[in-house]
Amino acid sequence: MPDLGKYADAVLSAYGVSSLLLLLLVIFTLRKGRAARQALEDVEKRSKTNG
């Protein structure tokens, strides 16, 4: 790792916050995708029973 000098705290905390936000974005996207897939399956089941 390069020597960051007096900016080490700022740089490392920025990396940490960015990593956390990316992780949260991935988790949120996966959860929303799972919910959308389930909703689509529910709609397909209802359309098969009605028609």
Residue pairs with C-beta under 8 A, 6 or more apart in sequence:
4 11
4 12
